[in-house]
Amino acid sequence: MKTKPDFMLVVLAAFGLGLAATMLLPMTTSSSVAAPASALQAGVIQPE
C-alpha cells in the first residue's frame, strides 16, 4: 500500500511554487525598463 504525502507538505509546496511564479513572472515578461516621462523627471538640465 502506497503512503499518501503529508497534507502540510503539499500545501507548502503549492505555496512555494506560487511564490516563485509570482516573483519570476514579472521579470521574464517585461523586456523594457520604465523610462521617465520628461527630461525634468530624468534629471536632465538643458541650458538655454
HELIX and SHEET records of a PDB file:
HELIX    1   1 PHE A    7  THR A   29  1                                  23    
HELIX    2   2 ALA A   39  ALA A   42  1                                   4    
END                                                                             
